[in-house]
Amino acid sequence: MTAISIESLIHTWPGQSHATLDIKELNINAGDTFFIHGASGSGKSTLLNILAGVLSIQSGKLEVLGQNFATMSHAQRDKFRADNIGYIFQQFNLLPYLTVMENVTLPCHASKQRERNAIEQYGSVEEAAHYGLTSLNIPKALFHTSVMRLSVGQQQRVAAARALIGNPSIIIADEPTSALDHDNIQNFMETLKQKCSEINSTLVFVSHDRTLAEFFGQSMTLPSRLQEAEQ
Ligand SMILES: Nc1ncnc2c1ncn2[C@@H]1O[C@H](COP(=O)(O)OP(=O)(O)OP(=O)(O)O)[C@@H](O)[C@H]1O
């Protein structure tokens, strides 16, 4: 099954003389690990926002899990995202006034489907969060403390546990390793891949760091607009 299918996708931001994104064709199979590399300004965030349904499609075709995004309203895409996409942000986006557990269980409050999946597999949302955090090496003693008291590496693993809870079909990761040191990057990449494979989730991972491509089954590079402008 195809998880993500793109045909002739073009996105031009207002005031720009040429398109930020121009992707003729891209197919990502369900369960694959896919790396998108691109320099700063090449349109990585724009593409991820389109894939997650945050931005509407201007031109071309995009199907995510067989759903045609062009025919869906903003509200339909928001629900689809909550149910089917776990998102890991560059700056983690953990809520500072919530505990580790409260952060991790959030997606199950936003999506009945993810809540159901968590309960079916682990008996309760809390048990699902416990399992996720433990398997990502977060000590139990930290489960009920504020996320602000965690190290950067721990915060990123909590962000991963939050993205994975309730088994979303797709995990999108936007530069999630940029704040980590070398050893933490290796550990984080291996663990993230293993966890995605455990829940049969498709991993779409974006970074400016092309050395990370080695961790993935397939990859693509977005052309640098700066280079094009200079040619
Ligand atoms: N909301 C917006 N309004 C107008 N232009 C935008 C907007 N967001 C992005 N752009 C433009 O689109 C281009 C690509 O930006 P984007 O953030 O997608 O790139 P990126 O590859 O994620 O960059 P970085 O690695 O620096 O985060 C840039 O020229 C940027 O100015």
The ligand as a MOL file (V3000), in Angstrom:
LIG
                    3D

  0  0  0     0  0            999 V3000
M  V30 BEGIN CTAB
M  V30 COUNTS 31 33 0 0 0
M  V30 BEGIN ATOM
M  V30 1 N 4.5110 31.5970 5.6310 0
M  V30 2 C 5.3160 31.9610 4.6060 0
M  V30 3 N 5.0530 33.0430 3.8670 0
M  V30 4 C 5.8250 33.3880 2.8220 0
M  V30 5 N 6.9260 32.7070 2.4400 0
M  V30 6 C 7.2440 31.6130 3.1400 0
M  V30 7 C 6.4640 31.1760 4.2630 0
M  V30 8 N 7.0310 30.0490 4.7610 0
M  V30 9 C 8.1210 29.8040 4.0040 0
M  V30 10 N 8.2430 30.7330 3.0310 0
M  V30 11 C 9.3130 30.7860 2.0210 0
M  V30 12 O 9.4410 29.5100 1.3950 0
M  V30 13 C 10.8240 29.1760 1.2100 0
M  V30 14 C 11.0930 27.8340 1.8590 0
M  V30 15 O 10.8820 27.9340 3.2620 0
M  V30 16 P 10.8210 26.6290 4.1950 0
M  V30 17 O 10.6610 27.1160 5.5890 0
M  V30 18 O 9.8100 25.6800 3.6550 0
M  V30 19 O 12.2730 26.0230 3.9430 0
M  V30 20 P 13.1470 25.0160 4.8340 0
M  V30 21 O 13.8610 24.1450 3.8650 0
M  V30 22 O 12.2570 24.3530 5.8380 0
M  V30 23 O 14.1480 26.0010 5.5450 0
M  V30 24 P 14.9260 25.8770 6.9780 0
M  V30 25 O 15.7910 24.6400 6.8630 0
M  V30 26 O 15.7210 27.1360 7.0310 0
M  V30 27 O 13.8640 25.7790 8.0320 0
M  V30 28 C 11.6360 30.3260 1.7890 0
M  V30 29 O 12.0330 31.1660 0.7180 0
M  V30 30 C 10.6660 31.0530 2.6920 0
M  V30 31 O 10.9130 32.4300 2.7200 0
M  V30 END ATOM
M  V30 BEGIN BOND
M  V30 1 1 1 2
M  V30 2 1 2 3
M  V30 3 2 2 7
M  V30 4 2 3 4
M  V30 5 1 4 5
M  V30 6 2 5 6
M  V30 7 1 6 7
M  V30 8 1 6 10
M  V30 9 1 7 8
M  V30 10 2 8 9
M  V30 11 1 9 10
M  V30 12 1 10 11
M  V30 13 1 11 12
M  V30 14 1 11 30
M  V30 15 1 12 13
M  V30 16 1 13 14
M  V30 17 1 13 28
M  V30 18 1 14 15
M  V30 19 1 15 16
M  V30 20 2 16 17
M  V30 21 1 16 18
M  V30 22 1 16 19
M  V30 23 1 19 20
M  V30 24 2 20 21
M  V30 25 1 20 22
M  V30 26 1 20 23
M  V30 27 1 23 24
M  V30 28 2 24 25
M  V30 29 1 24 26
M  V30 30 1 24 27
M  V30 31 1 28 29
M  V30 32 1 28 30
M  V30 33 1 30 31
M  V30 END BOND
M  V30 END CTAB
M  END
